Amino acid sequence: MKGLREFEIPYVGLRVGVHKFDYDIDAKFFEHFEESPIRDCKVHVKLEFEKKETFFALNFFIDGWVKTECDRCLEPFNKNIFGDFTCYIKFSEDPSQLGDDDEVLFITRDETIIDTAQLVYEYINLCLPIKKLGCEKPGEEPQCNKEVLKYIVNTEQEAGEKKEVEADPRWAALKNLKKD
């Protein structure tokens, strides 16, 4: 990816052992990914790159915040994120094995750099929870946008009233059966 050269690790010149890289990620990083759900953030990524004779172990430590929207009321908020991820990179000359799985990536011996930008992008996205409720604090009442909540509550009540009215008459006849 153009503009993300700092995430390219030229492993050929590195000695066997652990090498540390630090990245400070902000909104500019996510501009390189068209479909990114993240538009603003302040995240620190620490990468421990362990070079071994036959493979590499990459340990990512992520900590910071990402601006996202509450799934209930759509109000923007800063969600604290953190996570630890490990990825292994192995060499392979078999083209059928060059496909990737979740934790192991395969590269050919002709490659001279490892681009970690895509991994950083994916791991930051994985740190976000599936359900994002930023207006909830443990032990407190939700602080969601009151106007949006009124609309949601009114819609849910109307839907409940419609369900009661539209009862299937076949099931109503079963209610009259008595158990012996």
Z-matrix of the N, CA and C atoms (Angstrom, degrees):
N
C 1 1.457
C 2 1.517 1 109.43
N 3 1.285 2 115.73 1 133.34
C 4 1.458 3 119.91 2 -179.43
C 5 1.527 4 109.57 3 -71.81
N 6 1.317 5 115.82 4 141.45
C 7 1.447 6 120.65 5 176.19
C 8 1.518 7 114.04 6 88.26
N 9 1.322 8 117.75 7 -0.37
C 10 1.462 9 120.71 8 -179.26
C 11 1.536 10 110.82 9 -122.40
N 12 1.308 11 115.95 10 38.79
C 13 1.473 12 121.11 11 -176.80
C 14 1.527 13 112.50 12 -63.61
N 15 1.318 14 117.92 13 -27.40
C 16 1.463 15 119.45 14 -178.62
C 17 1.530 16 112.04 15 -64.64
N 18 1.341 17 117.41 16 -16.80
C 19 1.459 18 121.81 17 179.62
C 20 1.531 19 112.39 18 -91.74
N 21 1.315 20 117.13 19 -0.15
C 22 1.456 21 121.61 20 178.29
C 23 1.527 22 109.09 21 -89.60
N 24 1.321 23 115.67 22 125.52
C 25 1.458 24 121.13 23 -178.93
C 26 1.527 25 108.69 24 -109.08
N 27 1.342 26 116.99 25 113.59
C 28 1.469 27 119.94 26 177.67
C 29 1.534 28 109.26 27 -81.20
N 30 1.320 29 116.91 28 87.24
C 31 1.461 30 122.04 29 -171.75
C 32 1.535 31 113.49 30 -70.53
N 33 1.317 32 118.65 31 -18.69
C 34 1.466 33 121.39 32 -176.98
C 35 1.531 34 110.68 33 -59.41
N 36 1.304 35 118.12 34 -38.67
C 37 1.462 36 121.09 35 -177.57
C 38 1.517 37 114.27 36 -87.32
N 39 1.309 38 118.01 37 -0.93
C 40 1.469 39 120.32 38 -178.06
C 41 1.523 40 111.21 39 -88.15
N 42 1.334 41 115.79 40 144.49
C 43 1.456 42 120.99 41 175.47
C 44 1.528 43 109.96 42 -77.95
N 45 1.308 44 116.79 43 160.17
C 46 1.458 45 121.85 44 174.15
C 47 1.528 46 107.60 45 -63.48
N 48 1.328 47 116.46 46 131.82
C 49 1.457 48 121.52 47 -178.84
C 50 1.520 49 110.80 48 140.26
N 51 1.336 50 115.56 49 -168.64
C 52 1.464 51 121.32 50 -176.87
C 53 1.525 52 109.85 51 -97.25
N 54 1.331 53 114.93 52 132.68
C 55 1.461 54 122.43 53 178.06
C 56 1.527 55 107.05 54 -124.95
N 57 1.322 56 117.20 55 137.22
C 58 1.464 57 120.75 56 -175.35
C 59 1.522 58 110.67 57 -110.55
N 60 1.344 59 113.71 58 138.18
C 61 1.465 60 121.44 59 177.60
C 62 1.520 61 107.40 60 -131.52
N 63 1.335 62 116.29 61 140.19
C 64 1.465 63 121.77 62 177.30
C 65 1.517 64 108.85 63 -121.71
N 66 1.328 65 114.97 64 136.30
C 67 1.464 66 121.48 65 179.30
C 68 1.521 67 109.03 66 -129.81
N 69 1.323 68 115.48 67 133.97
C 70 1.463 69 121.20 68 171.66
C 71 1.524 70 106.94 69 -105.90
N 72 1.320 71 115.38 70 114.92
C 73 1.457 72 122.49 71 -173.81
C 74 1.528 73 109.34 72 -100.47
N 75 1.338 74 115.76 73 135.40
C 76 1.464 75 120.60 74 174.55
C 77 1.527 76 108.38 75 -137.90
N 78 1.314 77 116.65 76 -166.17
C 79 1.470 78 121.86 77 -175.36
C 80 1.530 79 112.25 78 -60.01
N 81 1.322 80 118.30 79 -32.00
C 82 1.473 81 120.75 80 -178.66
C 83 1.525 82 112.04 81 -60.78
N 84 1.322 83 117.02 82 -34.49
C 85 1.461 84 120.93 83 179.32
C 86 1.528 85 110.37 84 -61.48
N 87 1.320 86 117.49 85 -43.66
C 88 1.467 87 121.48 86 -175.42
C 89 1.529 88 113.13 87 -76.53
N 90 1.333 89 118.13 88 -11.77
C 91 1.462 90 120.96 89 174.70
C 92 1.533 91 111.11 90 -66.13
N 93 1.315 92 117.77 91 -21.00
C 94 1.467 93 122.41 92 -179.71
C 95 1.529 94 112.61 93 -80.85
N 96 1.330 95 116.81 94 -6.08
C 97 1.462 96 121.80 95 -179.28
C 98 1.520 97 107.68 96 -118.94
N 99 1.332 98 116.52 97 107.11
C 100 1.467 99 122.13 98 -171.81
C 101 1.520 100 114.47 99 -57.44
N 102 1.299 101 118.07 100 -46.49
C 103 1.461 102 121.94 101 -174.19
C 104 1.531 103 113.05 102 -92.35
N 105 1.304 104 117.65 103 19.18
C 106 1.461 105 120.45 104 -175.17
C 107 1.532 106 111.97 105 -66.83
N 108 1.332 107 116.66 106 131.54
C 109 1.463 108 119.65 107 175.35
C 110 1.528 109 111.55 108 -78.02
N 111 1.317 110 117.06 109 -10.79
C 112 1.464 111 121.56 110 -177.85
C 113 1.519 112 108.95 111 -99.14
N 114 1.316 113 115.88 112 128.35
C 115 1.462 114 120.99 113 179.33
C 116 1.526 115 112.18 114 -115.35
N 117 1.325 116 117.68 115 -24.91
C 118 1.461 117 120.64 116 -178.63
C 119 1.524 118 108.27 117 -144.04
N 120 1.330 119 115.92 118 141.86
C 121 1.459 120 119.74 119 179.26
C 122 1.520 121 110.12 120 -169.53
N 123 1.283 122 114.58 121 169.75
C 124 1.463 123 122.39 122 169.66
C 125 1.532 124 104.62 123 -144.76
N 126 1.320 125 114.44 124 100.44
C 127 1.458 126 120.96 125 -173.53
C 128 1.526 127 108.96 126 -129.01
N 129 1.318 128 115.15 127 138.09
C 130 1.458 129 120.74 128 174.47
C 131 1.527 130 107.57 129 -107.46
N 132 1.328 131 115.96 130 128.77
C 133 1.464 132 121.77 131 178.55
C 134 1.520 133 107.58 132 -117.68
N 135 1.323 134 114.99 133 123.34
C 136 1.460 135 120.98 134 174.81
C 137 1.520 136 106.41 135 -106.60
N 138 1.306 137 117.04 136 125.92
C 139 1.460 138 122.11 137 -179.34
C 140 1.516 139 109.15 138 -116.41
N 141 1.330 140 115.73 139 123.84
C 142 1.454 141 121.73 140 171.87
C 143 1.522 142 106.48 141 -104.04
N 144 1.306 143 114.68 142 109.69
C 145 1.461 144 122.77 143 -176.50
C 146 1.522 145 107.37 144 -100.37
N 147 1.340 146 115.69 145 109.08
C 148 1.467 147 119.09 146 -179.32
C 149 1.518 148 109.24 147 -102.48
N 150 1.333 149 114.93 148 115.32
C 151 1.457 150 120.29 149 178.92
C 152 1.526 151 108.52 150 -94.00
N 153 1.331 152 114.24 151 126.28
C 154 1.460 153 120.85 152 175.26
C 155 1.526 154 107.41 153 -118.31
N 156 1.291 155 117.05 154 176.00
C 157 1.470 156 120.60 155 -177.51
C 158 1.528 157 112.52 156 -62.87
N 159 1.343 158 117.37 157 -39.92
C 160 1.463 159 120.04 158 -172.54
C 161 1.520 160 114.71 159 -115.14
N 162 1.317 161 118.07 160 -7.14
C 163 1.468 162 120.57 161 179.33
C 164 1.516 163 110.00 162 -159.81
N 165 1.339 164 114.97 163 174.95
C 166 1.466 165 122.11 164 177.81
C 167 1.527 166 108.58 165 -124.93
N 168 1.312 167 116.86 166 143.25
C 169 1.465 168 121.96 167 173.76
C 170 1.526 169 107.25 168 -116.48
N 171 1.324 170 115.93 169 122.72
C 172 1.459 171 121.30 170 -179.77
C 173 1.521 172 108.36 171 -111.68
N 174 1.326 173 116.47 172 118.58
C 175 1.466 174 122.13 173 178.38
C 176 1.517 175 108.45 174 -109.95
N 177 1.325 176 115.92 175 117.43
C 178 1.457 177 122.66 176 -178.94
C 179 1.522 178 109.45 177 -103.18
N 180 1.327 179 116.69 178 131.88
C 181 1.461 180 122.91 179 175.16
C 182 1.522 181 106.73 180 -121.17
N 183 1.335 182 116.11 181 117.52
C 184 1.465 183 121.82 182 -172.37
C 185 1.523 184 109.54 183 -115.90
N 186 1.334 185 115.64 184 135.06
C 187 1.465 186 120.49 185 179.41
C 188 1.532 187 108.47 186 -153.16
N 189 1.332 188 116.65 187 134.35
C 190 1.463 189 120.78 188 177.94
C 191 1.507 190 111.51 189 158.16
N 192 1.328 191 116.24 190 -152.13
C 193 1.464 192 121.44 191 178.45
C 194 1.522 193 110.12 192 -137.83
N 195 1.327 194 114.06 193 154.34
C 196 1.462 195 122.31 194 178.59
C 197 1.516 196 107.73 195 -130.95
N 198 1.330 197 117.07 196 133.71
C 199 1.463 198 120.13 197 175.73
C 200 1.527 199 107.96 198 -79.01
N 201 1.316 200 116.05 199 126.07
C 202 1.459 201 122.04 200 -179.59
C 203 1.522 202 108.41 201 -142.84
N 204 1.318 203 116.97 202 -176.43
C 205 1.467 204 121.15 203 179.91
C 206 1.512 205 110.04 204 -114.59
N 207 1.312 206 115.41 205 144.92
C 208 1.459 207 121.82 206 175.10
C 209 1.530 208 107.68 207 -66.03
N 210 1.324 209 116.71 208 132.07
C 211 1.458 210 120.37 209 -179.58
C 212 1.530 211 112.64 210 -70.48
N 213 1.309 212 117.94 211 -18.35
C 214 1.458 213 121.05 212 -179.39
C 215 1.527 214 112.25 213 -87.27
N 216 1.347 215 116.77 214 -48.32
C 217 1.466 216 118.82 215 -172.53
C 218 1.531 217 114.01 216 -119.41
N 219 1.323 218 117.72 217 -1.47
C 220 1.467 219 124.58 218 178.21
C 221 1.526 220 114.33 219 66.91
N 222 1.320 221 117.81 220 15.71
C 223 1.464 222 121.01 221 175.83
C 224 1.531 223 108.69 222 -75.98
N 225 1.335 224 117.96 223 135.11
C 226 1.464 225 119.29 224 177.96
C 227 1.535 226 111.00 225 -71.21
N 228 1.331 227 115.97 226 145.57
C 229 1.459 228 120.74 227 175.70
C 230 1.521 229 108.53 228 -154.78
N 231 1.324 230 116.07 229 163.15
C 232 1.454 231 121.69 230 178.21
C 233 1.525 232 108.69 231 -94.57
N 234 1.315 233 116.41 232 118.11
C 235 1.460 234 122.31 233 -179.63
C 236 1.522 235 109.08 234 -99.29
N 237 1.324 236 116.67 235 121.19
C 238 1.459 237 120.60 236 175.53
C 239 1.522 238 108.79 237 -69.72
N 240 1.318 239 115.79 238 136.24
C 241 1.459 240 120.43 239 179.27
C 242 1.520 241 110.06 240 -131.07
N 243 1.302 242 115.19 241 154.22
C 244 1.456 243 121.45 242 172.69
C 245 1.521 244 107.46 243 -159.66
N 246 1.304 245 116.31 244 155.48
C 247 1.453 246 120.05 245 178.86
C 248 1.514 247 111.48 246 -178.59
N 249 1.321 248 114.70 247 154.84
C 250 1.461 249 122.65 248 175.82
C 251 1.521 250 107.45 249 -123.04
N 252 1.311 251 117.02 250 131.25
C 253 1.462 252 121.86 251 -178.01
C 254 1.519 253 109.35 252 -137.13
N 255 1.308 254 116.18 253 146.24
C 256 1.458 255 121.81 254 177.69
C 257 1.521 256 109.31 255 -125.75
N 258 1.313 257 115.20 256 136.31
C 259 1.460 258 122.07 257 178.30
C 260 1.526 259 107.45 258 -133.49
N 261 1.317 260 115.68 259 138.69
C 262 1.460 261 121.19 260 177.71
C 263 1.520 262 109.01 261 -110.77
N 264 1.313 263 115.96 262 141.16
C 265 1.456 264 121.21 263 177.46
C 266 1.519 265 107.43 264 -121.83
N 267 1.328 266 115.24 265 124.92
C 268 1.462 267 121.11 266 -178.62
C 269 1.520 268 109.53 267 -122.28
N 270 1.311 269 114.29 268 157.33
C 271 1.465 270 120.60 269 177.13
C 272 1.518 271 109.75 270 -89.83
N 273 1.328 272 115.05 271 143.48
C 274 1.458 273 120.20 272 176.33
C 275 1.518 274 109.00 273 -152.57
N 276 1.318 275 115.88 274 137.43
C 277 1.463 276 120.48 275 175.73
C 278 1.525 277 110.69 276 -100.43
N 279 1.320 278 116.57 277 -8.37
C 280 1.466 279 122.30 278 179.78
C 281 1.527 280 108.56 279 -82.65
N 282 1.347 281 118.51 280 111.50
C 283 1.463 282 120.83 281 -177.08
C 284 1.532 283 113.90 282 -58.70
N 285 1.336 284 117.99 283 -28.49
C 286 1.467 285 119.46 284 -179.96
C 287 1.514 286 111.08 285 -71.00
N 288 1.321 287 117.62 286 -21.77
C 289 1.456 288 120.96 287 -178.53
C 290 1.535 289 111.78 288 -89.77
N 291 1.313 290 117.70 289 -5.89
C 292 1.453 291 120.21 290 -176.43
C 293 1.519 292 113.21 291 -71.29
N 294 1.319 293 118.27 292 -8.78
C 295 1.455 294 120.06 293 173.44
C 296 1.516 295 109.01 294 -64.61
N 297 1.303 296 116.54 295 157.65
C 298 1.458 297 120.72 296 -176.09
C 299 1.526 298 110.08 297 -104.95
N 300 1.321 299 115.86 298 151.88
C 301 1.458 300 119.00 299 167.77
C 302 1.523 301 106.86 300 -117.06
N 303 1.312 302 117.67 301 -167.29
C 304 1.459 303 120.21 302 -171.95
C 305 1.525 304 114.50 303 -63.33
N 306 1.323 305 117.25 304 -42.22
C 307 1.451 306 119.33 305 -173.36
C 308 1.524 307 114.33 306 -117.52
N 309 1.327 308 117.83 307 -8.34
C 310 1.458 309 120.53 308 -177.98
C 311 1.521 310 109.26 309 -123.45
N 312 1.320 311 115.95 310 126.73
C 313 1.459 312 122.15 311 174.30
C 314 1.518 313 107.38 312 -110.94
N 315 1.317 314 115.99 313 144.22
C 316 1.454 315 120.70 314 178.67
C 317 1.524 316 109.03 315 -113.68
N 318 1.333 317 115.44 316 138.28
C 319 1.462 318 121.52 317 176.85
C 320 1.525 319 108.25 318 -132.39
N 321 1.325 320 115.48 319 161.75
C 322 1.467 321 119.29 320 175.97
C 323 1.525 322 108.54 321 -89.19
N 324 1.302 323 116.06 322 163.45
C 325 1.477 324 120.52 323 -179.16
C 326 1.529 325 111.91 324 -72.87
N 327 1.352 326 118.31 325 -13.34
C 328 1.478 327 119.96 326 178.77
C 329 1.535 328 111.68 327 -74.38
N 330 1.298 329 117.04 328 -23.44
C 331 1.470 330 119.47 329 -178.08
C 332 1.518 331 109.41 330 -69.56
N 333 1.337 332 115.80 331 142.53
C 334 1.464 333 119.79 332 -177.53
C 335 1.521 334 113.33 333 -115.04
N 336 1.330 335 116.21 334 -10.06
C 337 1.473 336 119.92 335 179.40
C 338 1.525 337 109.68 336 -132.39
N 339 1.306 338 114.39 337 156.39
C 340 1.465 339 121.08 338 172.50
C 341 1.518 340 106.37 339 -118.28
N 342 1.324 341 116.24 340 120.29
C 343 1.467 342 122.03 341 179.83
C 344 1.528 343 108.33 342 -92.10
N 345 1.321 344 116.53 343 114.58
C 346 1.467 345 120.94 344 -176.49
C 347 1.524 346 112.79 345 -97.02
N 348 1.322 347 119.33 346 1.76
C 349 1.475 348 122.11 347 -176.23
C 350 1.524 349 111.59 348 -59.46
N 351 1.326 350 117.68 349 -46.04
C 352 1.463 351 120.77 350 -179.10
C 353 1.523 352 110.82 351 -64.33
N 354 1.326 353 117.30 352 -38.80
C 355 1.463 354 120.75 353 178.02
C 356 1.523 355 111.03 354 -64.36
N 357 1.321 356 117.26 355 -44.21
C 358 1.470 357 121.12 356 178.30
C 359 1.528 358 109.74 357 -60.30
N 360 1.320 359 117.10 358 -45.39
C 361 1.462 360 122.20 359 178.45
C 362 1.537 361 111.03 360 -57.30
N 363 1.319 362 116.36 361 -50.41
C 364 1.466 363 120.43 362 -177.65
C 365 1.516 364 111.75 363 -65.36
N 366 1.316 365 118.24 364 -41.27
C 367 1.459 366 120.59 365 -177.92
C 368 1.526 367 111.88 366 -68.98
N 369 1.325 368 118.12 367 -35.92
C 370 1.468 369 119.40 368 175.66
C 371 1.520 370 109.75 369 -64.67
N 372 1.329 371 117.61 370 -42.24
C 373 1.461 372 120.46 371 177.37
C 374 1.520 373 111.60 372 -63.45
N 375 1.318 374 117.66 373 -36.36
C 376 1.464 375 120.83 374 178.25
C 377 1.529 376 112.71 375 -67.76
N 378 1.311 377 117.21 376 -21.55
C 379 1.467 378 120.55 377 178.13
C 380 1.525 379 112.54 378 -72.04
N 381 1.327 380 116.88 379 -21.88
C 382 1.467 381 119.94 380 179.63
C 383 1.527 382 109.76 381 -74.02
N 384 1.325 383 117.45 382 136.27
C 385 1.460 384 119.29 383 178.35
C 386 1.529 385 110.62 384 -71.81
N 387 1.327 386 116.39 385 159.98
C 388 1.461 387 120.69 386 178.12
C 389 1.522 388 109.76 387 -66.12
N 390 1.323 389 116.48 388 -44.19
C 391 1.465 390 121.55 389 -179.84
C 392 1.525 391 107.77 390 -106.06
N 393 1.321 392 116.08 391 116.05
C 394 1.463 393 121.36 392 -176.53
C 395 1.530 394 109.42 393 -107.36
N 396 1.314 395 115.75 394 104.03
C 397 1.458 396 121.37 395 177.98
C 398 1.521 397 107.88 396 -118.42
N 399 1.305 398 116.19 397 90.35
C 400 1.450 399 121.02 398 -175.61
C 401 1.511 400 113.75 399 -79.89
N 402 1.297 401 116.96 400 -14.31
C 403 1.454 402 120.51 401 -176.49
C 404 1.522 403 111.50 402 -89.68
N 405 1.317 404 117.38 403 -1.56
C 406 1.462 405 120.74 404 -179.77
C 407 1.513 406 110.00 405 -100.00
N 408 1.304 407 115.24 406 131.91
C 409 1.453 408 122.23 407 172.65
C 410 1.518 409 106.13 408 -118.91
N 411 1.330 410 118.63 409 137.21
C 412 1.468 411 120.09 410 -179.20
C 413 1.526 412 111.79 411 -54.89
N 414 1.331 413 116.00 412 129.04
C 415 1.469 414 121.74 413 178.42
C 416 1.518 415 114.49 414 81.28
N 417 1.315 416 118.98 415 1.29
C 418 1.465 417 122.57 416 179.50
C 419 1.511 418 109.95 417 -119.51
N 420 1.313 419 115.21 418 163.74
C 421 1.461 420 119.44 419 175.59
C 422 1.527 421 109.88 420 -78.82
N 423 1.342 422 117.72 421 146.61
C 424 1.473 423 119.66 422 -179.63
C 425 1.528 424 111.72 423 -56.72
N 426 1.319 425 115.88 424 141.33
C 427 1.470 426 122.14 425 -179.66
C 428 1.526 427 110.75 426 -106.55
N 429 1.322 428 116.63 427 34.28
C 430 1.462 429 120.75 428 -178.24
C 431 1.524 430 111.52 429 -65.36
N 432 1.304 431 115.32 430 164.80
C 433 1.452 432 123.35 431 176.84
C 434 1.527 433 108.82 432 -58.95
N 435 1.321 434 117.13 433 116.18
C 436 1.473 435 122.61 434 -173.54
C 437 1.532 436 112.03 435 -62.57
N 438 1.331 437 117.38 436 -37.02
C 439 1.466 438 120.76 437 -179.42
C 440 1.534 439 110.53 438 -65.16
N 441 1.296 440 116.54 439 -42.59
C 442 1.457 441 120.55 440 179.73
C 443 1.522 442 109.67 441 -68.00
N 444 1.345 443 117.42 442 -41.87
C 445 1.462 444 120.48 443 179.43
C 446 1.523 445 111.95 444 -62.37
N 447 1.339 446 117.66 445 -38.02
C 448 1.471 447 119.74 446 177.00
C 449 1.519 448 110.66 447 -60.28
N 450 1.317 449 116.47 448 -41.61
C 451 1.459 450 120.48 449 179.71
C 452 1.528 451 110.57 450 -65.20
N 453 1.335 452 116.14 451 -43.67
C 454 1.469 453 120.40 452 -179.84
C 455 1.522 454 110.51 453 -63.32
N 456 1.330 455 118.19 454 -45.48
C 457 1.461 456 122.13 455 -178.61
C 458 1.524 457 110.10 456 -64.03
N 459 1.333 458 117.63 457 -44.32
C 460 1.466 459 120.43 458 179.05
C 461 1.531 460 111.30 459 -62.21
N 462 1.312 461 117.50 460 -41.32
C 463 1.458 462 121.80 461 179.62
C 464 1.523 463 110.59 462 -65.10
N 465 1.340 464 117.17 463 -42.29
C 466 1.464 465 120.53 464 178.83
C 467 1.522 466 111.46 465 -64.96
N 468 1.334 467 117.50 466 -39.19
C 469 1.463 468 120.39 467 178.78
C 470 1.517 469 111.00 468 -66.18
N 471 1.332 470 117.04 469 -43.03
C 472 1.465 471 120.53 470 178.33
C 473 1.521 472 110.71 471 -62.46
N 474 1.313 473 117.09 472 -40.22
C 475 1.463 474 120.65 473 179.31
C 476 1.528 475 110.16 474 -65.30
N 477 1.331 476 117.43 475 -38.42
C 478 1.467 477 121.33 476 178.10
C 479 1.515 478 111.72 477 -64.88
N 480 1.337 479 117.14 478 -40.81
C 481 1.456 480 120.85 479 178.97
C 482 1.524 481 110.82 480 -64.73
N 483 1.306 482 117.81 481 -40.41
C 484 1.462 483 121.39 482 179.42
C 485 1.518 484 110.63 483 -64.49
N 486 1.333 485 118.07 484 -38.09
C 487 1.454 486 120.79 485 -179.87
C 488 1.528 487 111.02 486 -64.15
N 489 1.308 488 116.99 487 -39.44
C 490 1.463 489 119.88 488 -179.81
C 491 1.524 490 110.92 489 -66.52
N 492 1.296 491 118.27 490 -38.99
C 493 1.458 492 122.30 491 -177.75
C 494 1.524 493 110.74 492 -71.55
N 495 1.304 494 117.48 493 -35.35
C 496 1.448 495 121.27 494 -173.91
C 497 1.528 496 112.75 495 -91.70
N 498 1.338 497 119.13 496 39.74
C 499 1.462 498 121.86 497 179.64
C 500 1.528 499 109.37 498 -70.53
N 501 1.310 500 115.78 499 139.45
C 502 1.459 501 122.44 500 -179.28
C 503 1.536 502 109.23 501 -73.69
N 504 1.344 503 119.10 502 123.57
C 505 1.467 504 121.79 503 -176.40
C 506 1.535 505 112.53 504 -62.47
N 507 1.292 506 119.25 505 -26.47
C 508 1.465 507 120.76 506 178.01
C 509 1.517 508 111.04 507 -64.13
N 510 1.321 509 116.93 508 -37.24
C 511 1.462 510 120.39 509 179.54
C 512 1.520 511 110.14 510 -76.88
N 513 1.299 512 117.88 511 -30.85
C 514 1.470 513 121.38 512 178.63
C 515 1.525 514 110.14 513 -62.19
N 516 1.338 515 118.71 514 -37.03
C 517 1.463 516 122.19 515 178.93
C 518 1.525 517 110.53 516 -64.75
N 519 1.313 518 118.24 517 -32.47
C 520 1.461 519 121.33 518 179.64
C 521 1.526 520 112.11 519 -69.15
N 522 1.307 521 117.61 520 -25.60
C 523 1.467 522 120.91 521 179.34
C 524 1.524 523 110.99 522 -65.81
N 525 1.331 524 117.10 523 -25.73
C 526 1.466 525 120.58 524 -178.56
C 527 1.519 526 112.70 525 -79.97
N 528 1.302 527 119.39 526 -11.85
C 529 1.470 528 121.79 527 177.57
C 530 1.520 529 110.37 528 -69.01
N 531 1.296 530 115.24 529 139.30
C 532 1.473 531 119.89 530 -179.42
C 533 1.506 532 108.77 531 -106.14
N 534 1.325 533 115.83 532 146.12
C 535 1.454 534 121.29 533 176.75
C 536 1.523 535 108.43 534 -85.76
N 537 1.326 536 117.39 535 139.47
C 538 1.478 537 121.17 536 177.36
C 539 1.502 538 111.60 537 -95.12
